[in-house]
Amino acid sequence: MKKIFWLGMGIAIGAIAVRKVTQARGALGPAGLNRAVGQLSDSIHNFADAVREGMSEREGDLRGALGLDSVDPAASTGRRAAVGPSI
């Protein structure tokens, strides 16, 4: 009975090992590498989009808090006043 148990365990472990090796080989091949790079690219784009959205939201909060939303953008020249003595 013990021999049958250990035979079954060996077969199960062997099957799992073959599956893991097959998965690792597929992940290291060109298709697996392309898939990994594509997922990384998608993650970076999603992160950048989330950062842009957060920046826009925060900018709106700051503009509202400083009262800059009520200023007419056409009247503004977009230039800063000179600091210091004029020569």
N, C-alpha and C positions, 0 to 999 in steps of 0.2 A: 504494500500500500504506500509506503514511504517513497519507493522508487517511482511509482506512477505520479505522485504529487510533485516530486522534483523534476520529473520529465515534463510535466505540464508547466511548471514554473520556468524551466529552461526554454520551452517553446514560446511562452508568453514574452519573456525577456528578449529573446531573439527577434521576435516580431516587432516589438517596440523599438529595439535598436535599429533594425532595418528601416523602419519608418522615419526615425530621427535622422539617420544618415541620408535618406532620400530627400527629406525636407531641407537639410543643411546644404546638400549638393544643389538643389533647386534655388536656394537663396543666394548661393555664391556664383551662380551662372549669370550670363548677360541679362536674361529676363528678370532674374531676381534683383540684380543691381539696378536695372532700369526702374523696377517697381519701387525700390527703396529710395532712389533719387527723386522719383515723382512724388512719393509721399512726403519726403523732406521739403521739396519745393512747395507743395500744397500747404504744409504746416507753416512755412515761412510767410507765404502770402496771406494766410488766415491771420497770423500774428500781426503782420503789418497793417492789415485792414482793421483789426481790433484797436491797434495803437492810434491809427488815424481817426477812427470814430471817437475814441476817448479824448484825443487832443481837440477835436472839433467841439465836443460837448463841454470840455473844460474851458475852451476859449469863449464859448457862448456864456458860460457862467461868469467868467471874469469880465467880459464886456458888459453884461447886465449889472454886475456889482459896481463897476466903475462908471456906469452911465454912458458908455461909448456907443450904445445902440441908437441913442437919440441924436447923435451927431450926424449931419448930412455928409456923406462921403464925397459928394461932388465939391463941397466947399473946402474940403481939406486938400492941401497940396501934397500931402504924403511926405513932406520933408520936415526934419527936426530943426528946431531953433538952434542957432549957433551958441555954444557955451564959451564964455571967455571974451576977452577984449577983441574988438575988430581992428585989424591993421589997415 
